[in-house]
Amino acid sequence: MTILDLAPVVPVVVIDDVETAVPLARALVAGGLPVIEVTLRTACALDAIERIAAEVPDAVIGAGTVRTPADVAASVKAGAGFLVSPGTTPSLVDAMVDSGVPFLPGAATASEVLALAERGLTELKFFPAGPAGGVAYLKALAGPIPEVRFCPTGGIRLETAPDYLALPNVGCVGGTWLTPAAALATGDYAHIQNLATEAAALGRS
Ligand SMILES: O=C(O)C(=O)C[C@H](O)[C@H](O)COP(=O)(O)O
């Protein structure tokens, strides 16, 4: 079982207020989406990961927007169970390999995919999925590079997720649509749970 196969959708979340982290994670897990990516884009992101790791045992909590070896170290220290990067550099991949936790390095072109496959890495994030070519691009990659599987992220919504999930080289998709800023601001976790339930059902279609 790998990160790509645990849930059809990985919520990508931006947490501005650390107090929202635990109720938010609980709502996503209750809706059927246990794999959660907290982006390292806010000051409290590492604290949020730490709290979710400590208080929501059913969540598989990971760090997103991992850009540097220092991000890798800080994420693992905070308790991240997996790492996701928007793109890759040689030093970032080295640090991810050495981290001891599962990771999805980002790639957007055939050359980037081949560079990672050459290192034995065959589970990647495809980012930014929509702008980079979407479903058609992934379909084209499956011809020459069928052994590499992806979590496409970037511009995907509930309506477009099924087209990605139908591809043989897609394990799951990521997206921010599960955690609208307005719902977080007002503490509307019931709405977030409903969005998660809706997305989790895609895995049964
Ligand atoms: O922060 C990162 O590491 C990223 O790679 C960016 C996210 O995957 C996108 O921000 C997804 O956002 P939506 O397009 O709204 O679903």
PDBQT file of the ligand as one rigid body, heavy atoms in Angstrom, charges set to zero:
ROOT
HETATM    1  O1  LIG A 301       1.788  23.833  -2.490  1.00  0.00    +0.000 OA
HETATM    2  C1  LIG A 301       2.172  22.916  -3.219  1.00  0.00    +0.000 C 
HETATM    3  O2  LIG A 301       3.091  22.137  -2.947  1.00  0.00    +0.000 OA
HETATM    4  C2  LIG A 301       1.520  22.709  -4.491  1.00  0.00    +0.000 C 
HETATM    5  O3  LIG A 301       2.001  21.926  -5.247  1.00  0.00    +0.000 OA
HETATM    6  C3  LIG A 301       0.336  23.462  -4.848  1.00  0.00    +0.000 C 
HETATM    7  C4  LIG A 301      -0.983  22.734  -4.686  1.00  0.00    +0.000 C 
HETATM    8  O4  LIG A 301      -0.920  21.430  -5.117  1.00  0.00    +0.000 OA
HETATM    9  C5  LIG A 301      -2.018  23.512  -5.390  1.00  0.00    +0.000 C 
HETATM   10  O5  LIG A 301      -2.081  24.748  -4.754  1.00  0.00    +0.000 OA
HETATM   11  C6  LIG A 301      -3.365  22.865  -5.489  1.00  0.00    +0.000 C 
HETATM   12  O6  LIG A 301      -4.343  23.873  -5.528  1.00  0.00    +0.000 OA
HETATM   13  P1  LIG A 301      -5.716  23.748  -6.353  1.00  0.00    +0.000 P 
HETATM   14  O7  LIG A 301      -5.347  23.972  -7.774  1.00  0.00    +0.000 OA
HETATM   15  O8  LIG A 301      -6.543  24.851  -5.808  1.00  0.00    +0.000 OA
HETATM   16  O9  LIG A 301      -6.291  22.394  -6.076  1.00  0.00    +0.000 OA
ENDROOT
TORSDOF 0
